[in-house]
Amino acid sequence: MGSSSPPRLATAQMLLDQARQHFSLFKENGDVSEINKAVDLQRQSVASTPRNYIAGQLFYLGDLLLSRFDRVENISDLEEAIKVLTDAVMLAPPNSHILPRILTYLGISYRRLFEHTGNIDALGQAIEVQRKSVGLIPETHEDYPGLLTNLANSLGVRYRRASRDSDVDEAIDFLRRAVSLTSDENPDQPRHLTNLGSMFECRFEQTGQLSDIEEAIRLGCKAVSLAPKGYKDLPAFLINLGGSLLVHFDRTGDLSRLHLAIREQQRAVHLLPKDHPMRRVALDNLGGALLKLTHHTTDISDIDEAIKTLEEAVLLIPKGHHTSTHGTLNNLGLAYAQRFELNKNLADIDKSIAAHKEAFSLIHNGHSQAIAVYSNLGASLSRRFDHSRDASDINEAIVVLQMAVNMAPTGYPGLHRFLDILGTAYLGRYSSTSDPADAEKAINAQQRALSVIPPNHAQRPKELISLGNSYLSRFMKAGSQDDLNASLFHFKTAALSDIGRPSARLEAAFSWATGLHRFSPASPELLDSYGAAVRLMSLAAGLGHTIDTRHVQLANWFNITLHAAAAACSAKRPDKAVEWLDQGRCLVWNQLKLLRTPLLELQERHPTHAEQIKSIAKQLEIAGCSRSRSDGAERSTSEKVSMASEVFVHTELAKEWDNLLAEVRGFAKFENFLQPSPISSLLENLPDSGPIVVINIHETRCDALALIAGLDEPVLIPLLEFTLEKAQKLREDIFFQLDRYGVRMRGTPVSHRDGQELEDGSDIRDTRKPHQGPDSSRSTGVVCQALSQVWKDLVEPTLNVLEIPSSKGETPSTRIWWCVTGPLAFLPIHAAGIYSEEGGPTVSDYVVSSYTPTVGMLTDRIKSSGAIEGTICGLLLANPDAAGLSTLPGTSTEVESINDLCDKNNVRALSLKGSAATSSAALKNMETYSSIHFACHATQDTKDPLNSGFFFTDGRLDLSTIIKRNLKNADFAFLSACQTSTGDARLTEEAVHLAAGMLAAGYRGVVSTMWSVFDLEAPKVAKDFYEHLLKANGAGNGGQTQLDSRHAAVAMHQAIGKLRERIGDSELSLISWVPYVHFGL
């Protein structure tokens, strides 16, 4: 339309130009008023255009109406777009160059109509007109690949709805042609690759052929790699790639795919401005991926992040926009439901139901996502019923779940999940009504779920568990042995599966084991079931997670190993009890030990594999000690992308580690390479100086298991008078007393500062003085009574069976290593005795006590207890002034006296004091001094054990930093700080305290404290300890004295003996000396 055009054409052109300007503004800022103006102006332009020129004008009006519909979802816009585009087709000359594009847009409009209304005829019309558009131009035309893509996308939509194989195969063929006709340098190629990948993903969802989803991921990765920096569609490509990775994860359970999906979605969010319309889609997909992660980590911070992300996505939904609103609301509802599972806060399940109901109201029955929305609403209603027992909830749940199942066409990929949820809902109602029909319906639904789920699907074990639970529930009410057998069979099948999440298989194994233990205790499968559960624990808390994440997971499973050991003791199999306790406890420390195992034999025979294992082990160790997302810090999107990349690399390393181990175990003579130690290996490396006594405590029984050098089986000692309930009561009694005395920070107890009178009658002002006389040295306080109970019910029966004689008045020649479980970890077994009577028996009369977190930790040190290099042997003394913390005046005296002792006895020593005592200086010198003495403040972080550490002048030296150093010449550590062997009550089987951490870092022996020590006595205890240790190491005989941790336990025994001579055994005195403990050799 040039300047010579008639006036009507000039007016039409002017109006068209104005419409285009407003449309450009709309695309820039999303302001609906701009597209309204554009539509109005273009209508005027159409009205001003003669009939023989009108096709192009109608085409542009249709484009505007379609764009406005996508923004505000007013169905009248879509209907008008179809009308004007149909008119444009009829009015366009047959050979018009724009006719193919008009047909394509008409097809897109029909497809939108289907998506909005579910009218399948509209989808057929879309495909018909798009076929016409493709047939109108040659393959060489520049628009041809784009037209093929639009036609293929419509075929893909119909395939999702009607599952016609010919549709998806034809769509893939069209998209392959589009890719082949386009060079990789063409800016359209990444878009074609993405569309082709999406179609392979679509076919996978129906057929389950892994090659399809793997091809989708390959194409998605190529599309991302071809997109130049700043490419406007790159976020869309990342979103699609992330979606394909999630689909792969859903099917295979491969965590690396999930973490990579999160990274790609994070990248998309990072690239999109806050006002970009696609940002909502990226946030929605990211929130969904984070939601899936929570099923593996059970970390509340992950679900909080998912909810925060999805809530932001909801806020970005344009007003009046309904087409994809339901998807975001559906994901948000799922996230609230998942958080409810973790915190049981009813407000979350109410929010979940509200979000699902809103999504439910926005979707029609024919919509492709209607089935998922209905199913998720039903699942949330069912969850609320489990808590509220409101019959209306479960009845409504079953109605909408049945709707979802009925709507699913044959071959629908998610049908197995919906059937499983429906079965769980029927089971929930059965638990309330006891109606046999509900139990039957639950079992039928779950049986059908198993019949339609692919055999290698990652969710299969979970659905086996659901069916097992239904049979078990019916057995509990009706008593049919067939139901019990069916229940145990399905639990067993899930447990022994080689697919699915390890945590789900662990749940199945424990259900199998406890079912047999309760209802068929004589079953020959009982020990097999517990063995499976113990093995699966290490897989469920695998190396692909950070250490703090593993601890979160293990807190949920702490009782499994104790249960297994109790069952083994009942079956008179103490060997299995010890083996399982060693394999299933302190898993994180054992994993760290695994990564540091010497590889001499492998190095000789298979050097390449040895080098690869060493390299990956080092990387895994560093990755495991890193901080997880749960540290509470706010992060930018770029930081989140970086963290997601680190997590992906971590999971890939774990996969590579597993693959390498499998290869090595295929070599001759390496079949058991880095496998958990069997009992035979433990028995080969026992100490000669005394037994290791493992004490297992469980609600069903309590047993001591003594491992003695020369015996080929542990000695089983049932402790008939000791119970879990009694141990818990004693622990609480001691904690209460320690709180009363204010033993929380090193120094004078808080309750000792006001001149109050203690329960033994002594005045607070006298508590820094030695107690003298028989009255003040006897006690009947809470701690005294607890120690007496432990002696009578636990220690004395053990020593009697072991026939260890008393050495009263002398240092015992027999040592004993206590390896305790459950609440016993907080009871001072080493100090058990009768202190209320003059000359009453005590543990120290019979043995020199030490502790070990596991048997393996001790036997490994016995195997590798070679001499420390002479140039490294020595003592590092650390006495920092920690900024912001109270001064510990006794520590200066303590360090000075030890330093003097070292000087007098020619012991190589270095003292770091005051401002010179920095964490970096300490860490550096820990590599050149075999032993270290910390005289400082320390902290135990129960939420993040690796964050526990020692306070130096420049901040905290945390455990994760120490562990990363792998101190090969470490020998002995004296932790003269508060609560350095105080564990976490949630993780009693993981020994998450500083003493165990120092053992894991490589130290052979550690002196630590169970609670805070008094500043008055601590320096004297430390000096006495080193005097005895140096004497045992030959001090005073001339020449340089070498420190050796082998005598540390005896030296501590003697130092505490001296302290008792000074202060007696009153209640306060017990609180003063009992906390000192020795770990290791």
FIDOVO-247342 format. One record per residue (C-alpha): x, y, z. Coordinates in steps of 0.02 Angstrom, whole numbers, plus 50000, padded with zeros to 5 digits. Layout:
// residues N
XYZ;...
END
This chain:
// residues 1081
500005000050000;501045014749936;500715033349929;499755031249766;498445020049847;496645026149851;496115035950008;495275020750089;496865010650075;497895025050145;496725026050294;496815007250319;498725007850312;498775021850440;497645012250558;498664996450531;500275005550576;499485012450734;498844995150781;500594988050759;501325001350873;500114997251012;500394978650987;502274981351005;501974990751169;500894976351230;502254963651192;503504974451286;502514978151445;501014966251444;499794980851466;498094974251411;497484991651367;498784992251228;498164976551142;496374982651164;496844998251068;497734987850937;496184976850911;495034991950898;496165000650773;496364984850668;494484982450661;494375000050591;495764995950470;494784980550410;493224991050388;494215003550282;494984990450167;494214985749998;493694967449979;495084962849859;496414968649986;495584962650145;496344945150173;497974951950245;497054964050360;495924950150425;497464939450453;498254952750563;496624955450658;496534936650690;498324936950754;497894951150875;496334942550938;497284926350966;498634935751063;497314944351170;496484927651205;498144920451263;498274935051384;496504937151455;495654920851400;494024928451341;493244914751234;492384927651123;494114933251063;494534915551011;492864913350922;493094929850830;494884925150784;494254908950705;492904918550610;494044932050539;495414919550495;494134908450409;493554923650311;495364927750269;495604910150198;494044911850090;494514929250028;496364926149995;496844922349815;497284903849790;499084908149752;499264920949892;500954920149980;500114923150149;498794909350133;499894895850213;500194907050363;498344911450377;497934892850380;499274889650511;498574903050627;496814896550599;497444879350650;498244886650805;496604895250849;495634878950831;496934870350940;496714883851073;494834881151065;495094862651101;496264866351245;495004878451320;493394868651293;493914850651264;493004850451096;493894836451003;493114841850836;494044858450850;495684848950862;495244839150706;494904855450613;496584862250672;497504847550597;496504848350435;496884866750399;498714864950450;498914850350329;498254862050194;499524875350241;500964862950227;500344857050057;500344874649984;502214877949987;503764868149932;505014860750054;506284873550000;505214887950065;505914896350220;504234894650309;504074876050275;504944869550435;503874881250541;502264875150461;502794857150487;503124861150670;501394868550699;500554853650616;501614841650719;501164850650880;499304848850844;499524830350806;500444828850972;498984836851065;497774824550985;498934810151029;498914815251211;497024815551209;496604800451099;498214790051107;498244787050918;499974780050882;499924786150703;499764804150764;501364804150867;502354794450738;501804806550602;502204821450714;503964814850745;504224812250558;503664830150521;504804837250656;506284826950597;506014834150423;505964851650499;507624848350587;508444840650433;507914855550325;508674867950447;510524870550477;511234871350653;511754889350616;509944894250584;509214903150738;507614892850716;508514876150737;508534876050929;506644878450925;506404863950803;507514852750910;506534857251066;504874853250981;505554836550919;506174832551094;504464836751167;503644824651044;504824810551094;504384814351275;502544813751229;502764796651150;503744790351300;502334795051417;501214783051322;502424768951277;503694769551418;505144766551299;506664773851387;507514777051221;506174790051183;506444800451339;508334798851322;508174805451144;507104819751209;508474824351332;509824823151199;508854834651083;508474846751224;510314847651272;510774851051091;509474864751078;510174873251233;511964871551170;511514879251000;510604894151074;511794909051069;512074919651224;510604931251252;509464920951140;507694925951187;506994908151183;508384900251287;507324900451447;505964890851354;507234877951296;507874875951474;506104873851539;505744860251412;507394851451446;507044852051633;505334844351601;506084829851503;507354826751640;505954826151769;504994813451665;506574802751655;506794804151844;504974799351877;505214783451778;506964778251833;507214786552002;508924792951942;509284807252062;510574815051947;509174818351821;508164827051956;509594838052011;510014842551831;508174846851802;508224858451953;509794866651886;509044869851714;507434876851789;508484888051903;509424894251751;507794898251664;507164908151814;508834917251825;508754922551641;506954928851646;506574946451709;505304947651848;504004955051729;504244942051591;502644931951558;503644915751547;504394917951721;502814910851797;503014894951693;504834893351745;504404895751929;502994883151915;504154870051840;505524873851966;504304872352110;503714855552043;505504849252031;505914854952207;504334846252265;504964829752194;506614832352284;505744833052453;505174815052432;507014810152438;507744822352564;506244824152682;507044840952720;505754854052772;506844867852697;506664859952524;504774859952535;504784877752602;505804882952451;504584873952335;503094882652415;503944899652408;504324896952223;502554891352180;501764905452280;502794917752179;502174909152020;500364911052075;500624929652105;501244931551926;499664924251848;498824938351750;497104943151813;495744933151728;497004920851654;496374902951672;497194891951541;498724886851642;498224893451813;497604876351864;499334868651838;500194880651957;498804879052085;498904860152069;500774860352105;500534872252250;499214860752323;500414846052309;501764856052398;500634860752543;500114842452557;501924836852562;502344849452699;500844843052796;501614825652788;503174832552871;502464844653001;500654838453024;500054856553027;498204855952980;498324873352903;499424866152765;498224852252715;496794864852717;497804876052599;498174860952490;496334856652472;495884874852438;497204876052300;496634859652220;494804864752228;495194881252144;496134871852008;494654859851997;493474874451967;494534881151823;494644865351719;493424855751610;493264836851609;494044835151437;495624844651482;497214834151472;497674838951651;495934836251727;496364818551783;497894824251881;496964838751962;495524827452019;496724814252083;497774826452183;496214834252260;495654816952312;497354813052387;497344828852493;495574825552555;496124807952600;497624814752697;496504826652794;495344812352837;496804802652911;497014817053033;495224823353059;494244806953035;492874817552955;491884805252847;491404818852724;493234821052678;493544802852634;491884801152544;492244816352436;494014809952407;493394793352341;492144801952225;493434813252140;494744799452135;493504787752050;493144801751925;495004803051886;495154784351859;493594783751750;494214798151642;495914790151607;495954782051434;496754765151404;498634766451416;498584782951513;500354784651586;499844790251761;498414778151787;499394767051906;499684781852023;497844786852025;497314768852060;498574767852202;497904783852279;496114777752259;496564761352344;497374770852488;495784781252507;494694765652516;495904758452644;495744774352747;493864772752749;494014754352792;495064758652944;493594769153005;492074759052951;492774741152947;491664738552795;492394723252703;491834730752537;493044745252561;494494733452594;494054723552439;493964739452334;495644745252402;496474728952357;495654728252186;496214745952143;497994742752199;498074726052109;497514734951951;498854748251980;500184734651983;499474726851825;499654743051725;501284750051792;502794745151686;503874731551768;505414742751779;504524758351840;505354766951989;503674768452079;503314749752075;504034746052249;502974759952323;501404752452249;501884735152310;501994742752484;500264750452466;499514733552420;500464725252562;499754737952684;497984734652623;498164715852647;498944718752818;497524730352871;496224717452821;497194703952912;497224714353071;495324715753066;494794699152991;496234687753039;496444678552874;498144670052861;498034671952672;497974690852692;499504690552806;500454679752683;499984691152539;500514706452639;502224699152681;502454693252502;502184710752432;503324718852562;504674705952522;504494708652334;504694727452355;506164725652473;507124713952357;506764724252201;508244731552110;507264746852053;506454761352144;507014773052281;508104764652413;507084773352548;505484765052483;506324748052476;506974750952652;505204754552710;504644738352628;506054728252708;505654734852880;503804731252857;504254713552799;505404711152949;504244718053082;502784708353010;503744692153023;504424696653196;502674700053261;501644686653176;502884673153119;504414674453233;504964656753188;505004660553001;506664655952917;506514672552822;506584683252980;508454686152979;508454688452789;507164702352806;508164711652938;509754709252838;508914717252687;508374732052794;510114735052863;510904734052690;509654746252619;510004759452752;511704763452678;510934764852503;509524776052563;510764787752647;511954786852500;513514796252453;512544806952331;511904817452477;512824829552588;513224823052761;511954834252847;510594828252726;511064810252765;510874813952949;509134820952919;508644804852832;509444793552962;508464802053101;506924793453030;507714776153029;508734775653189;507734761253264;507924748953120;509654742553166;509214740753351;507644731153304;508664719753191;509964716353325;508604712453454;507844699953333;509544691953305;509814690353493;508094682353511;508624669953376;510244666353471;511284674053331;512444686253421;513574686053268;512194693653160;511744706053297;513534712853304;513724712753115;512114722453087;512474734853226;514164738353147;513454740152971;511894749953015;512574762353143;513724777253118;513364775652933;514034792852890;515694789852980;515824772752898;515534780452727;516934792852761;518064778452813;517614769552651;518184784552549;519874784252638;520244765652629;522034761952571;522064753852398;523764745552397;523234728752324;522094736752195;523494748852150;524644734152111;523414724152006;522274737451930;523154754351945;521974763851828;520444759151931;521364762952092;521784780552033;520004783451975;519304777752142;520514788852239;520054803852133;518174801352148;518304797252333;519174813852366;517874823452267;516444814452355;517194818252524;517304836652485;515534836952411;514834827552561;515564840052683;514814854952591;513314864452656;511584859552597;510184871452546;509474870052722;510664882252806;509314895652804;510294908352700;509404918952569;510184916452399;510094925352233;509514915752079;511314914852015;511864907152180;510444894652168;510994889951993;512764887352056;512174876852202;511054866352088;512574863151977;513584857452128;512214845552182;512084838352006;513964835451999;513864827352172;512524814952117;513474811051957;515024807452061;514024795452169;513404786252014;515174785251945;515774778652115;514464764852114;514894760051935;516754759251975;516454748352127;515404736552020;516824735351894;518144731952027;517054718752110;517014709951942;518894707051953;519564690752024;519974691952211;519054708652226;517284702052242;517104709752417;518034725852380;517464739552501;516004728952560;515464730552744;516544720252862;515794703352905;515864697453084;517364686253043;518394701352995;517924710453156;518404695353262;520114694453179;520664711553243;520064712453423;521134720553560;522144708753670;521944719353827;520084716753852;518374714253774;517294725553669;515554725653745;514144730853628;512514734653718;510954734253612;509374741453686;507654739753610;505874740053673;505814721053664;507454716853754;509174722753808;510774712853778;512654714453800;513714706653663;515524703853713;516874701753582;518414693453655;520054689853567;520214671353533;518354667453530;517524663853363;515834670953414;515224685453522;514624681053697;512774684753716;512294691853887;510424695153906;510144709754026;508474704354095;508254718454220;508694732754104;507414740253984;507264754153857;506014763053969;507224762254115;508654769054009;507584783553948;507064787554127;508864787354188;509394798654045;508034811154084;508454810754270;510284814654234;509834828454111;508674836154241;510044836054371;511324843454253;510084857354213;509864860754398;511734862554419;511844873454263;513184862754182;513044870554010;514614880953986;516354877054046;516684886354208;515794887754375;514034880654363;512714894254352;511804887854504;513424888754604;513584907554597;512314913854720;512844905754882;511424893054877;511524876854969;511644860954866;510674845254903;512164837254990;512184851655114;513784860055052;513834878755020;514114885254844;515604895254905;516434878754949;516194869954784;517914875154719;518734866754868;519104848254888;517754838754982;518464829955132;517834817255257;516674802555236;515064812655245;515454824355101;516144810454993;514574799854995;513054803854889;511244799154871;510824811854734;510014809254565;511634805554471;512204793954609;510584784154602;510654783054411;512434776254416;511904763554546;510474757654436;511624755954286;512844745954391;511564733754460;510564730654302;511854732354164;513694732854211;513774720354355;512864706354259;514054709254112;515634708754217;515024693254307;514794683554146;516494689354084;517264684254252;518294700054267;518984701454445;519064717254549;520724726554561;520164738454698;521544750054753;522574746854595;522464751354413;521544736854329;522514726854200;520944723754097;520254736453976;518484736853910;517754746153763;515914750653780;514934752053618;513214758153667;511584761353574;510004771653595;509824781953755;511324772753829;512404784753728;511944797853858;512254787054012;514004786554089;514224767654087;516084769954129;515614777654297;514274765154351;514404759854532;513774761154710;514334777954778;513114779154923;514074765855021;515854766455084;516904754854975;515454751254857;515924742654693;516204753354538;516694750054358;518414757754387;518794744154515;518704731154377;519204738754211;519934753754124;518474760154019;518474767253843;517104769753714;517004766353529;515584772053415;515654755353322;516664739453332;517364742653159;518044759653206;519114751353339;519654736053242;520174746853094;521324756553209;522044740553279;522414734653101;523274751053055;524094755553221;525854757853156;527114769553235;526904788253208;528304796453109;529594803853227;529574820753139;527694822053160;527564815453338;527194829553457;525854839653545;524964855053480;524164865553617;522744877253565;522154890453690;521304904253591;520394919853650;518734918053561;517924934653521;516224937053600;516364922353719;516744922053904;518544920353961;519074903454026;520454908054149;520814890054194;521324885854016;522864896954023;523474887854178;523044871354096;524054874653938;525534882154031;525674867254147;525584854854002;526864864953904;528034864654054;527844845854066;528294844153882;529834854953904;530434845154055;530214828653965;530904833553794;529224831853708;529044841253545;527644853853574;526934870053504;525784881553600;524554892753507;523874905553628;522834921253626;522774930753462;524034918953382;522804904553403;521884906253238;520904892353156;522054892653004;523614891053114;522844876753210;522314867753051;524034869652973;524944863153126;523744848553150;524584841152996;526314842053076;525904837253257;525204819953292;524214825353445;523204840653491;522504847953651;521034859853631;520774870753785;519384882153727;517534884653697;516684872053583;514944869853515;513844855253466;512674859353321;511314846153326;510474852553167;512084852053068;513374840953156;514744845753035;514544863653093;515064858353268;516794864453312;518024874253418;518064893053437;519684901853391;520214919853385;519624921753205;518054911253217;517514893153221;518574878553165;517174866753118;517184848053102;516894848052914;518504857952889;519504846153000;518804830652916;519264836952742;521114837152793;521254818152809;522584818952945;523594803352906;524764804853056;523454809653184;523654800253347;522794808253495;521624822853535;521174829753707;519584840053693;519624850453852;518034859453804;516214857853848;515094843553791;516264836453660;515514818953667;513714824553687;512734817453542;511044821553467;509544812753545;508784811353370;510324802653301;510914791453441;511544778553316;512604790853219;513734797553359;513624815253293;514804822953419;516534830553412;517404815453486;516754803753351;517134816953221;518954817853277;519044798953264;518324800253089;519634813453048;520974800453086;521404801953271;521674785153357;521134790853529;520124805453598;519794811853774;518184821753783;516754826253899;514934820953909;514434837653983;515264853854037;516754852654154;517194864354299;518564876754264;519304874154436;519704855754412;519984854354224;521804860554225;522264848254363;521454833654271;522384838154112;524054839854200;523834823354293;523344814954130;524914820454038;526034816154186;525384798254183;525444797553993;527234803753983;527774791954121;527004777354028;527934783153871;529614782553961;529804800554017;531284803654132;532414790754050;533374803653949;533174808153765;531614814253677;529974806953738;528744801053606;526884803453640;525884787453611;523994786453625;524014767953673;524224772953855;522934787053851;521484777153925;522504771454074;523184788954097;521414796054102;520884782354223;522294787154340;521984805954322;520154803654369;520694792754515;521724807354579;520264819254556;519134807654657;520444807254796;520374826254802;518494829354792;517664812854839;516054805654770;514704817854824;513344822354698;514304837954647;515924828154640;515134815154526;514544829054411;516344835354413;517294819554365;516024808154278;515964817854113;517764813654066;517794799353940;519034791053824;518654785453645;519684774153533;521304764653563;
END
